């Protein structure tokens, strides 16, 4: 039975080129995430940092695990990060794609479990895309693996259980996000966008320009809710599939682009965009990913028959450079070219004028013939002498390189796909994950003010028997961003510290030697080095993560002494959140100081005298005294 008919299209058919885009995007985003984390590697991932392995293990749910728990040193954390980056690069380039996907998944799970306070919804989605990628043939196009396939499947269509799982996963993010948005801000008064854009920790870019246009924010609040609810079923309609799927993907990508320019939420919008690109239907991909009308000249490429590495490089160049007309042969099978290869110890490229080109000059010419990358040839031509030396070095070690390539770049008759066991496994997990997503919905009646006829307290129970597997692979899902309504508690953090010599300083994630101030920070960068720090501080503010505050205090005392050996040691500090609750449009905010913790670096018993508050009183810093509510009841 055909999967595609004139008036009916299977909505779970994916395009191999779209899956390649997904693979490349996931690989690059993992690398970007590692690059963001690396400057603070010793802080986030070592025993000397903000959360020791002992605390990380103690605070983690059962079934969690992490390779970072094996050792608490910076060298081990750096090694794991470097290996993770290497396999992510392999994933991006499509080298042993299945292996790179599985190993990258294990490293990403380990990274997330080591310090979960840094995580946001985008991290969950990135890991889930990588998880389903382990089952998908996302290396069948635009990969180095694909150049090692002797028989390439002509059709770009892909249909299988892993593909169904991916489609459901990507669309679940939006569908369940809508069902979790049950607040009046989304349903009736339409103030959700207004509140979201007035959160200083998130809002940036265009947000300050238009967030007080109440007519527009009300309209967009209702639009976003209905788009998230209706776009997923629209994308699954089998009738006029190309139009409906294309429209749904376009509108959701446009929504993510809007987030990019208005909300500071890290890599989340980019991860969402790349996930949606995987759903682009094959007919649209034919227009977006057109083969070059040129296939390059009919050149002849000859390699050393005894060098499997040399043969693979020739086919790799043909594939990557788009040289469809190029002919590749063993030099020893040609009575003229064979002696040339033996004499010059070089591959041979014969151009259309029957000229023989050797070594680096041959590579430059092959690149010049590429309909995709011919512009690079002018750069390569400037390094002829150096290039020849590199070529000679490679030629000297070609037997060793052949053994390596046999392991990492094996020939395949066809690109492998998930077998029956893999497909059944993917389908089973997809159904259980979908079941779990339904169990996160707390209100089935009403839905957006509409009576569904469901019992008021009805809940779908979660599949508890699935939890060990679910937790061990971090398939965590609850797509509740700005649900049930956007956070209204705006504000900023203040950490006045007391040094042993009695002086007061302002503490933050960068440290400092300035006097503490109660003024609202002028910019986001004044408080947080990057969005990981912003997420960490916002988690410390939440009551359910209060147990992590002692670990933060211990790290701050230790790190202060190391970073400021020219100053007096840090004696104690107080950690405040100045809550500034956003009110409905036109009403002023209400500020309230919340002391999250007190910490003494030497003796906890000395906190009874409230040393920091006492020092602030003695300093007569009236602004700070007023904003922190010192002498008043502080929540």
Secondary structure, DSSP 8 states (H G I E B T S, - for coil): --SB-SS-B-TT-EEHHHHHHHHHHHHHHHHHHHHHHHTTHHHHHSTTTTS-HHHHHHHS-TT---GGGS--SHHHHHHHHHHHHHHHHHHHHTSSHHHHHHHHHHHHHHHHHH-GGG--HHHHHHHHHHHHHTTS-TTSSSSHHHHTBSS--S--EE-SHHHHHHHHHHHHHHHHHHHH--SHHHHTS--HHHHHHT-TTTB-TTHHHHTT-HHHHHHHHHHHHHHHHHHHHHHT-STTHHHHHHHHHHHHHHHHHHHHHHB--TTHHHHHHHHHHTT--HHHHHHHS---S------EEEE-TT-HHHHHHHHHHHHHHT-TT-EEEEGGGSTTHHHHHHHHTS-EEE-TT--EEEHHHHHHHHHHT-TTTGGGHHHHGGGHHHHHHHHHHHHHTHHHHHHHHHHHS--BSS-----HHHHHHHHHHHHHHHHHHHHT----SSBTTB-----TT------GGGHHHHHHTT------TT-SS---EEEEEEEEEEETTS-EEEE-TT---S----S--SSGGGT-SSHHHHHHHHHHHSGGGGGGHHHHHHHHHHHHHHH-TTS--EEEEEEEEEEEE--STTS--EEEEEEEEEEESS-GGGGGG-HHHHHHHHHT-HHHHHHHTTTS---
